[in-house]
Amino acid sequence: MATYHEDSSQIDISKEEKDKLVAEVVRYILFKIHQTSGCPIKRDELTQLVTKNYRQRALPSLVINEAREKLSSIFGYEMKELQRARPSSTNQGRLSQQSTAEAKSYVIFSQLPADAYRNYIEDTQNSHLTGFTFAVVSIVHLEGGKISEDIPENLWHHLRRLGLFETDESHPVLGNIKQALETLVQQRYLQKNKVNGPEGNTLFYELAERALDGPVSQRVREHISQIVKKDAASTEID
């Protein structure tokens, strides 16, 4: 049986077995991103797929790296490791919520040009979720990357102006509005942090890794800039 070598470390597994593991990891990732609406995939989940029958220490990294290459070359997806965004508050009383990004995890981005993705890949049935995500991220971005949930001029104050209320559990498009917002936390567009203050705990939403990602952040800034220019032009006409 042939053995596969990586970085001079012998891995006692045939190339055929290794390729089978890579294919299994790729299938798992593709299934997971649709099942969980793009929530991060923990590295531990992928590692367990490899180590359930094999014990070589270097094997998970090898398989995961090859899976990333195949996702890119065959399916046009970039698999990026999340870089944990630290809360801006340094208050010792802060109670940070545990998140899926505490451990090493990955998210998937399409590498296709925007026009091709929109024409052939984008699911128009989920466009309302994309719009909701963009609106919330834009609101938090305009507030400097951090906004409270329950004090004046908070996140819900702005969402109510869009017709979205925290008590609405059966919105005709988004369903449970609070759950829709929580999904953005799970997907790592937002993170929630509680800060102890004189009047008790205050809950803040901050931009998380996916919202801070270069291309996403740039698109948000460009769109906000276009809106500002349109408003300015409209004011001049009036």
BAFI-3210 file (N, C-alpha, C; in Angstrom, 3 decimals, decimal comma, padded with zeros to 6 digits):
// residues 238
n [1|2|3|4|5|6|7|8|9|10|11|12|13|14|15|16|17|18|19|20|21|22|23|24|25|26|27|28|29|30|31|32|33|34|35|36|37|38|39|40|41|42|43|44|45|46|47|48|49|50|51|52|53|54|55|56|57|58|59|60|61|62|63|64|65|66|67|68|69|70|71|72|73|74|75|76|77|78|79|80|81|82|83|84|85|86|87|88|89|90|91|92|93|94|95|96|97|98|99|100|101|102|103|104|105|106|107|108|109|110|111|112|113|114|115|116|117|118|119|120|121|122|123|124|125|126|127|128|129|130|131|132|133|134|135|136|137|138|139|140|141|142|143|144|145|146|147|148|149|150|151|152|153|154|155|156|157|158|159|160|161|162|163|164|165|166|167|168|169|170|171|172|173|174|175|176|177|178|179|180|181|182|183|184|185|186|187|188|189|190|191|192|193|194|195|196|197|198|199|200|201|202|203|204|205|206|207|208|209|210|211|212|213|214|215|216|217|218|219|220|221|222|223|224|225|226|227|228|229|230|231|232|233|234|235|236|237|238]
n.u [000,856|000,534|002,045|001,287|002,957|003,597|005,165|007,501|006,619|005,529|002,509|000,439|-001,415|-003,197|-003,156|-005,622|-007,337|-006,923|-007,909|-010,565|-011,304|-010,975|-012,981|-015,197|-015,097|-015,470|-018,082|-019,454|-019,060|-020,367|-022,991|-023,444|-023,300|-025,610|-027,551|-027,362|-027,687|-025,381|-023,931|-020,928|-018,539|-017,222|-013,819|-013,297|-015,427|-014,829|-012,387|-013,130|-014,414|-012,276|-010,671|-012,193|-011,690|-008,994|-005,793|-003,590|-001,702|-001,105|-002,870|-005,600|-005,159|-003,947|-005,988|-008,103|-006,953|-006,627|-009,274|-010,172|-008,841|-010,111|-012,745|-012,415|-011,284|-013,089|-015,763|-015,858|-015,754|-014,486|-012,931|-012,737|-010,856|-012,194|-011,265|-011,182|-013,181|-012,598|-014,507|-015,275|-015,467|-013,765|-014,544|-014,452|-016,616|-017,959|-019,971|-019,385|-021,013|-020,817|-019,681|-019,962|-017,544|-015,539|-013,898|-011,624|-012,902|-014,712|-015,898|-017,804|-017,266|-018,430|-016,487|-017,149|-017,726|-019,712|-021,951|-022,249|-022,746|-025,154|-026,829|-026,765|-026,437|-027,404|-030,030|-033,126|-035,257|-034,289|-033,599|-034,720|-033,601|-030,966|-031,272|-032,207|-029,983|-028,075|-029,245|-029,243|-026,488|-025,566|-026,815|-025,541|-022,936|-023,056|-023,362|-020,876|-019,933|-020,910|-023,757|-026,405|-028,929|-031,127|-031,397|-032,080|-032,212|-031,471|-030,735|-033,212|-034,829|-034,145|-034,787|-037,522|-038,351|-038,160|-040,268|-040,010|-040,480|-039,607|-041,372|-042,713|-043,541|-044,347|-043,742|-044,563|-042,548|-039,995|-040,575|-040,107|-038,864|-036,946|-035,601|-034,587|-032,715|-031,044|-030,032|-028,179|-026,216|-025,417|-024,414|-022,217|-022,175|-022,831|-021,993|-022,872|-022,681|-022,666|-022,564|-021,661|-023,052|-023,765|-026,537|-027,183|-027,020|-026,172|-027,008|-025,132|-024,781|-022,299|-020,275|-019,258|-016,944|-017,621|-018,969|-016,964|-015,208|-013,121|-014,174|-017,003|-017,369|-016,486|-018,429|-020,665|-019,937|-019,746|-022,391|-023,766|-022,578|-023,575|-026,294|-026,219|-025,291|-027,448|-029,476|-028,439|-028,470|-031,197|-032,059|-030,935|-032,392|-034,960]
n.v [-001,202|002,171|004,981|008,254|011,336|014,327|017,357|016,042|014,360|011,202|009,789|007,258|006,259|005,508|007,138|006,954|006,542|008,923|010,772|010,031|010,835|013,600|014,152|013,490|015,456|017,754|017,290|017,379|020,064|021,490|020,592|021,501|024,325|024,982|023,808|025,216|027,846|029,316|029,592|029,616|026,957|024,688|023,884|021,645|019,939|019,133|017,940|015,751|014,162|013,155|011,901|009,867|007,359|007,351|008,053|009,639|012,468|014,639|014,382|015,536|018,348|018,194|017,017|018,874|021,187|020,349|019,965|022,593|023,584|022,163|023,019|025,587|025,315|023,634|024,194|026,924|028,280|030,148|029,209|030,566|031,189|032,264|035,235|035,998|038,571|040,976|042,183|045,692|046,824|047,128|046,759|045,300|044,053|043,004|040,637|038,437|036,748|033,297|032,085|030,675|031,181|031,068|028,830|027,632|028,299|028,233|030,109|030,336|031,798|032,966|032,864|033,758|036,247|039,141|039,571|037,099|035,438|036,495|035,965|033,180|031,714|032,891|032,652|033,724|033,485|033,844|036,456|038,387|037,894|038,549|041,275|042,110|041,476|043,215|045,686|045,746|045,460|047,794|049,760|049,351|049,828|052,568|053,585|053,514|050,955|049,741|049,280|049,865|047,681|048,336|051,032|054,611|055,583|053,113|049,860|048,615|050,830|051,941|049,793|049,630|051,837|050,856|049,240|046,913|045,041|044,169|042,553|041,140|038,061|036,798|037,900|038,677|038,165|037,817|036,321|035,419|038,199|038,763|036,311|036,305|038,335|037,167|035,122|036,461|036,882|034,257|033,665|035,209|037,894|039,767|040,371|039,803|041,572|041,930|044,592|045,632|048,254|051,353|051,316|048,714|045,736|046,304|045,553|045,171|045,335|044,451|044,803|041,807|039,209|038,523|040,761|042,589|041,771|042,480|042,783|042,720|044,811|046,920|046,976|047,699|050,293|051,563|051,408|052,888|055,351|055,916|056,221|058,477|060,382|060,439|061,395|063,906|065,046|065,025|066,818|069,187|069,565|069,962]
n.w [000,000|-000,870|000,706|001,997|002,001|003,819|004,263|005,076|007,074|007,817|006,867|007,554|005,410|002,483|-000,755|-001,971|000,217|001,544|-000,352|-000,307|002,252|001,984|000,108|001,663|003,654|002,091|001,129|003,559|004,343|002,249|002,624|005,207|005,097|003,785|005,351|007,761|007,097|006,442|008,818|010,862|010,486|012,677|013,222|014,723|014,125|011,521|011,937|013,490|011,608|010,230|012,173|013,226|012,259|011,881|013,338|012,954|013,723|012,022|009,968|009,932|009,373|006,868|005,292|005,587|004,472|001,815|001,172|001,252|-000,995|-003,038|-002,771|-003,673|-006,332|-007,670|-006,854|-006,556|-004,133|-001,403|001,507|004,517|007,433|010,487|012,078|015,282|016,472|018,870|021,638|021,975|024,465|027,537|030,023|033,171|034,171|032,073|030,418|028,243|025,586|024,825|021,723|018,390|017,284|019,143|019,294|016,740|013,558|010,397|007,547|004,509|001,348|-001,786|-004,751|-007,172|-009,740|-008,985|-010,715|-012,024|-009,845|-008,935|-011,104|-011,489|-009,117|-006,728|-004,419|-004,881|-003,213|-000,728|-000,602|001,008|003,486|003,011|002,540|005,061|006,649|005,534|006,122|008,955|009,538|008,330|009,901|012,392|011,611|010,937|013,449|014,463|014,711|016,955|018,996|021,296|022,720|024,304|025,198|024,738|021,251|020,249|018,726|018,179|018,029|015,554|013,876|014,219|012,817|010,327|010,247|011,689|014,487|017,834|019,173|017,307|016,180|013,950|011,407|008,027|006,171|007,430|009,657|013,001|014,429|016,412|016,446|013,873|014,112|015,995|014,464|012,881|014,738|015,229|012,726|012,736|011,887|013,689|017,147|020,536|023,586|027,077|029,323|032,498|034,348|036,177|036,229|035,949|033,828|030,424|027,151|024,257|020,705|018,428|015,477|013,981|012,864|010,129|009,180|009,393|007,546|004,781|001,932|002,434|004,295|002,715|000,664|002,153|003,020|000,533|-000,391|001,558|001,122|-001,438|-000,858|000,792|-001,042|-002,842|-001,182|-000,633|-003,180|-003,679|-001,727|-002,645|-004,976|-003,976]
ca.u [000,000|001,311|001,866|001,257|003,869|003,358|006,157|008,449|006,007|004,862|001,129|000,180|-002,710|-003,012|-003,686|-007,048|-008,022|-006,856|-008,838|-011,915|-011,527|-011,132|-014,315|-016,171|-015,068|-016,084|-019,530|-019,955|-019,058|-021,415|-024,259|-023,557|-023,539|-027,017|-028,380|-027,295|-027,798|-024,101|-023,266|-019,559|-018,310|-016,105|-012,747|-013,427|-016,362|-014,116|-011,350|-013,756|-014,675|-011,023|-010,075|-013,058|-011,080|-007,548|-005,252|-002,388|-001,869|-001,020|-003,840|-006,706|-004,724|-003,726|-007,281|-008,864|-006,321|-006,948|-010,705|-010,268|-008,404|-011,139|-013,884|-012,075|-011,042|-014,224|-017,056|-015,783|-015,932|-013,322|-013,177|-011,888|-010,862|-012,630|-010,364|-012,075|-013,280|-012,695|-015,439|-014,593|-015,505|-012,766|-015,149|-014,217|-017,888|-018,591|-020,296|-019,454|-021,676|-020,020|-020,126|-019,405|-016,220|-014,552|-012,944|-011,310|-014,029|-014,592|-017,081|-017,646|-017,605|-018,352|-015,431|-017,671|-018,022|-021,029|-022,999|-022,441|-023,370|-026,535|-027,603|-026,793|-026,296|-028,167|-031,386|-033,967|-036,190|-033,633|-033,136|-035,186|-032,629|-029,800|-031,627|-032,250|-028,593|-027,425|-029,819|-028,769|-025,047|-025,405|-027,194|-024,475|-021,768|-023,253|-023,229|-019,487|-019,604|-021,436|-025,031|-027,094|-030,220|-032,264|-031,402|-032,526|-031,497|-030,872|-030,941|-034,639|-035,380|-033,944|-035,516|-038,956|-038,574|-038,270|-041,446|-039,612|-040,685|-039,059|-042,461|-043,336|-043,091|-044,892|-043,599|-044,894|-041,345|-038,878|-041,009|-039,776|-037,839|-035,847|-034,824|-033,847|-031,553|-030,162|-029,354|-027,014|-025,195|-024,924|-023,653|-021,055|-022,228|-022,893|-021,740|-023,572|-021,901|-023,320|-021,643|-022,189|-022,970|-024,459|-027,957|-027,354|-026,421|-026,614|-026,655|-024,653|-024,467|-021,122|-019,951|-018,391|-015,937|-018,088|-019,293|-015,707|-014,429|-012,819|-015,149|-018,331|-017,306|-016,349|-019,725|-021,545|-019,543|-020,089|-023,840|-024,129|-022,122|-024,512|-027,530|-025,953|-025,218|-028,808|-030,187|-027,910|-028,966|-032,636|-032,205|-030,598|-033,506|-036,058]
ca.v [000,000|003,408|005,926|009,651|012,137|015,777|018,054|015,057|013,549|010,076|009,540|005,884|006,186|005,536|008,318|006,712|006,789|010,369|011,437|009,736|011,714|014,959|014,223|013,460|016,773|018,692|017,047|017,854|021,530|021,942|020,311|022,300|025,742|025,133|023,403|026,195|029,206|030,013|029,725|029,087|025,529|024,517|022,992|020,383|019,081|018,565|017,058|014,505|013,341|012,507|011,100|008,784|006,080|007,515|008,715|010,411|013,842|015,627|014,089|016,506|019,575|017,853|016,795|020,128|022,082|019,872|020,234|024,025|023,757|021,622|023,931|026,741|024,983|022,935|024,790|028,378|028,805|030,393|028,813|031,463|031,027|033,458|035,862|036,408|040,001|041,215|043,261|046,966|047,170|046,499|046,737|044,023|043,416|042,567|039,226|038,123|035,496|032,332|032,043|029,611|031,565|030,979|027,866|027,905|027,961|028,708|030,515|030,120|032,923|032,670|033,560|034,155|037,677|039,476|039,392|035,660|034,884|036,971|035,371|031,720|031,048|033,520|032,170|034,914|033,248|034,291|037,836|039,180|037,718|039,344|042,669|042,323|041,474|044,445|046,817|045,728|045,743|049,214|050,550|049,246|050,502|054,018|053,923|053,333|049,545|049,260|049,924|049,204|047,095|048,743|052,411|055,481|055,525|051,784|049,127|048,420|052,133|052,079|048,741|049,977|052,802|050,038|048,390|045,647|045,200|043,057|041,697|040,476|036,674|036,231|038,849|037,950|037,819|037,396|035,464|035,942|039,224|038,561|035,153|036,722|039,082|036,200|034,384|037,257|036,617|032,903|033,693|036,046|039,264|040,543|039,704|040,452|041,686|042,604|045,428|046,067|049,692|051,823|051,002|047,296|045,247|046,848|044,663|045,855|044,599|044,960|044,108|040,648|038,931|038,536|042,146|043,326|041,263|043,558|042,985|043,025|046,151|047,875|047,100|048,462|051,704|052,100|051,565|054,016|056,554|056,182|056,723|059,844|061,240|060,589|062,274|065,266|065,538|065,268|068,041|070,325|069,765|070,531]
ca.w [000,000|-000,939|001,817|001,596|002,815|003,838|005,067|005,604|008,123|007,192|007,251|007,133|004,743|001,041|-001,434|-002,187|001,485|001,801|-001,266|000,171|003,406|001,459|-000,488|002,758|004,290|001,150|001,166|004,850|004,322|001,344|003,276|006,429|004,832|003,411|006,487|008,851|006,531|006,413|010,117|010,825|010,679|013,590|012,774|015,460|013,405|010,378|012,482|013,934|010,429|009,852|013,252|013,708|011,855|011,746|014,519|012,643|014,187|010,934|008,922|009,798|008,691|005,463|004,638|005,569|003,504|000,462|000,986|000,933|-002,379|-003,936|-002,711|-004,506|-007,733|-008,278|-006,531|-006,560|-002,780|-000,550|002,896|005,295|008,889|011,197|013,025|016,353|016,759|020,311|022,010|022,187|025,881|028,404|031,350|033,821|034,466|030,845|030,348|026,816|025,272|024,102|020,340|017,571|016,813|020,216|018,777|015,340|012,700|009,017|006,799|003,075|000,485|-003,211|-005,475|-008,472|-009,909|-008,439|-011,722|-012,239|-008,640|-008,879|-012,192|-011,539|-007,819|-005,656|-004,198|-004,715|-002,116|000,500|-000,771|002,148|004,567|002,627|002,780|006,508|007,116|005,078|006,852|010,344|009,542|007,988|011,079|013,396|011,027|011,060|014,870|014,852|014,911|018,229|019,314|022,408|022,397|025,121|025,686|023,636|019,965|020,171|017,480|017,933|017,638|014,113|013,178|014,238|011,737|009,115|010,398|012,305|015,926|018,604|019,654|016,156|016,028|012,710|010,300|006,790|005,398|008,272|010,755|014,322|014,196|017,363|016,007|012,675|014,601|016,646|013,397|012,469|015,757|014,968|011,479|013,022|011,393|014,922|018,416|021,646|024,811|028,191|030,088|033,792|034,604|037,383|036,165|035,647|032,594|029,144|026,052|023,057|019,489|017,726|014,241|014,176|011,834|008,744|008,825|009,348|006,421|003,849|000,850|002,975|004,863|001,610|-000,008|003,040|002,950|-000,793|-000,486|002,417|000,427|-002,529|-000,262|001,242|-002,231|-003,371|-000,266|-000,821|-004,482|-003,506|-000,928|-003,505|-005,909|-003,197]
c.u [000,885|001,031|001,978|002,110|003,505|004,367|007,074|007,892|005,216|003,454|000,749|-001,229|-002,462|-003,597|-005,187|-007,850|-008,055|-007,837|-010,286|-012,277|-011,751|-012,530|-015,390|-016,245|-015,726|-017,604|-020,142|-020,073|-020,193|-022,797|-024,486|-023,906|-024,985|-027,931|-028,463|-027,313|-026,497|-023,443|-021,865|-019,510|-017,082|-015,078|-012,857|-014,368|-015,652|-013,044|-011,937|-014,096|-013,447|-010,559|-010,977|-012,496|-009,564|-007,022|-004,004|-002,608|-001,918|-002,123|-004,989|-006,318|-004,541|-005,053|-008,070|-008,273|-006,634|-008,428|-010,912|-009,889|-009,468|-012,392|-013,659|-012,022|-012,260|-015,537|-017,039|-016,044|-014,585|-013,713|-012,201|-012,006|-011,280|-011,531|-011,212|-012,017|-013,462|-013,681|-014,677|-014,535|-014,435|-013,261|-014,985|-015,511|-018,581|-018,802|-020,462|-020,157|-020,706|-020,553|-019,457|-017,995|-015,169|-013,470|-012,683|-012,468|-013,870|-015,945|-016,746|-018,095|-017,513|-017,230|-015,902|-017,849|-019,463|-022,153|-023,300|-023,130|-024,853|-027,395|-027,782|-026,824|-027,265|-029,601|-032,288|-034,978|-035,613|-033,172|-033,578|-034,221|-031,360|-030,066|-031,655|-030,837|-027,907|-027,931|-029,276|-027,287|-024,802|-025,740|-026,072|-023,216|-021,878|-023,150|-021,809|-019,105|-020,145|-022,710|-025,711|-028,415|-031,371|-032,136|-031,742|-031,600|-030,796|-031,190|-032,422|-035,331|-035,288|-034,735|-037,019|-039,287|-038,680|-039,477|-041,156|-039,628|-040,221|-040,122|-043,110|-042,736|-043,583|-044,890|-043,826|-043,680|-040,259|-039,287|-040,758|-038,602|-036,657|-034,965|-034,015|-032,590|-030,547|-029,400|-028,122|-025,877|-024,576|-024,062|-022,388|-020,996|-022,245|-022,399|-022,422|-022,681|-022,708|-022,271|-022,327|-021,987|-023,727|-025,931|-028,220|-026,671|-027,020|-026,115|-026,279|-024,490|-023,256|-020,926|-018,974|-017,597|-016,454|-018,441|-018,030|-014,808|-014,300|-013,865|-016,539|-018,374|-017,240|-017,682|-020,708|-021,224|-019,937|-021,589|-024,311|-023,744|-023,070|-025,820|-027,367|-025,924|-026,605|-029,619|-029,748|-028,439|-030,439|-032,888|-031,934|-031,739|-034,679|-035,785]
c.v [001,243|004,253|007,341|010,460|013,602|016,405|017,086|014,222|012,427|009,912|008,183|005,731|006,274|006,815|008,165|006,981|008,285|011,125|011,216|010,618|013,155|015,143|014,257|014,820|017,814|018,525|017,596|019,375|022,059|021,725|021,267|023,754|025,991|024,801|024,489|027,634|029,991|030,237|029,120|027,588|025,372|023,548|021,644|019,416|018,377|017,588|015,715|013,584|012,528|011,514|009,983|007,408|006,140|008,339|009,551|011,891|014,847|015,464|015,109|017,772|019,334|017,743|018,099|021,103|021,658|020,097|021,697|024,272|023,275|022,499|025,134|026,376|024,367|023,684|026,320|029,018|029,041|030,064|029,586|031,170|032,343|033,950|036,524|037,904|040,189|042,344|044,543|047,336|046,426|046,432|045,355|043,292|042,874|041,066|038,854|036,794|034,582|032,255|030,904|029,942|031,496|029,979|028,206|027,439|028,641|029,178|030,407|031,359|032,479|033,491|034,038|035,670|037,945|039,216|037,915|035,021|035,254|036,251|033,868|031,022|031,595|033,007|033,369|034,740|033,684|035,734|038,721|039,072|038,517|040,823|043,011|042,397|042,783|045,643|046,891|046,071|047,220|050,109|050,543|049,947|052,011|054,497|053,695|051,908|048,956|050,017|049,153|048,614|047,823|050,106|053,316|055,440|054,180|051,101|048,961|049,723|052,294|051,021|049,025|050,964|052,093|049,110|047,045|045,813|043,952|042,098|040,887|039,079|036,051|037,270|038,100|037,524|037,204|036,460|036,136|036,922|039,055|037,386|035,485|037,494|038,143|035,374|035,131|037,109|035,240|032,848|034,547|037,331|040,217|039,695|040,509|040,445|042,438|043,342|045,859|047,568|050,059|051,423|049,545|046,912|045,926|045,935|045,474|044,862|045,267|044,174|042,975|040,366|039,077|039,946|042,992|042,849|042,352|043,787|043,361|044,453|047,210|048,081|047,908|049,951|052,327|052,348|052,754|055,333|056,927|056,767|058,175|060,804|061,481|061,545|063,724|065,879|065,866|066,561|069,274|070,641|070,418|071,993]
c.w [000,000|000,287|001,306|002,548|002,709|004,779|005,799|006,756|007,460|007,758|006,685|006,584|003,247|000,449|-001,663|-000,923|001,805|000,926|-000,836|001,364|002,956|000,883|000,595|003,449|003,388|001,167|002,451|004,860|003,453|001,956|004,438|006,125|004,393|004,576|007,548|008,355|006,646|007,750|010,049|011,099|011,563|013,018|013,467|014,748|012,245|010,844|012,891|012,775|010,048|010,906|013,761|013,333|011,747|012,912|014,234|012,953|013,053|009,898|008,824|009,057|007,199|004,716|004,524|004,547|002,068|000,158|000,615|-000,523|-003,358|-003,925|-003,613|-005,982|-008,415|-008,080|-006,479|-005,212|-002,110|000,883|003,768|006,782|009,537|012,126|014,098|016,599|018,255|020,608|022,310|023,654|026,652|029,834|031,969|034,126|033,235|030,858|028,882|026,613|024,547|022,682|019,606|017,108|017,919|019,827|017,308|014,470|011,346|008,491|005,311|002,309|-000,971|-003,845|-006,845|-008,548|-009,476|-009,435|-011,941|-011,046|-008,592|-009,921|-012,067|-010,176|-006,777|-005,610|-003,907|-003,588|-000,772|000,427|000,391|003,330|004,286|002,892|004,257|007,078|006,767|005,865|008,274|010,414|009,244|009,177|012,110|012,896|011,199|012,502|015,379|015,152|016,193|018,556|020,430|021,937|023,090|025,797|024,503|022,423|019,787|018,845|017,166|017,550|016,124|013,345|013,154|013,122|010,389|009,173|011,010|013,824|016,683|019,112|018,536|015,973|014,729|011,588|008,985|005,967|006,278|009,412|012,099|014,192|015,152|016,947|014,760|013,074|015,253|015,610|012,910|013,469|015,504|013,715|011,592|012,194|012,582|016,079|019,517|022,875|025,862|029,008|031,382|033,962|035,849|037,415|035,805|034,341|031,365|028,034|024,820|021,912|018,842|016,440|014,533|012,903|010,407|008,282|008,700|008,215|005,359|002,775|001,359|003,504|003,771|000,892|000,837|002,947|001,615|-000,906|000,358|001,749|-000,710|-002,001|000,172|000,058|-002,814|-002,500|-000,451|-002,114|-004,396|-002,741|-001,760|-004,462|-005,199|-002,860]
res [m|a|t|y|h|e|d|s|s|q|i|d|i|s|k|e|e|k|d|k|l|v|a|e|v|v|r|y|i|l|f|k|i|h|q|t|s|g|c|p|i|k|r|d|e|l|t|q|l|v|t|k|n|y|r|q|r|a|l|p|s|l|v|i|n|e|a|r|e|k|l|s|s|i|f|g|y|e|m|k|e|l|q|r|a|r|p|s|s|t|n|q|g|r|l|s|q|q|s|t|a|e|a|k|s|y|v|i|f|s|q|l|p|a|d|a|y|r|n|y|i|e|d|t|q|n|s|h|l|t|g|f|t|f|a|v|v|s|i|v|h|l|e|g|g|k|i|s|e|d|i|p|e|n|l|w|h|h|l|r|r|l|g|l|f|e|t|d|e|s|h|p|v|l|g|n|i|k|q|a|l|e|t|l|v|q|q|r|y|l|q|k|n|k|v|n|g|p|e|g|n|t|l|f|y|e|l|a|e|r|a|l|d|g|p|v|s|q|r|v|r|e|h|i|s|q|i|v|k|k|d|a|a|s|t|e|i|d]
***
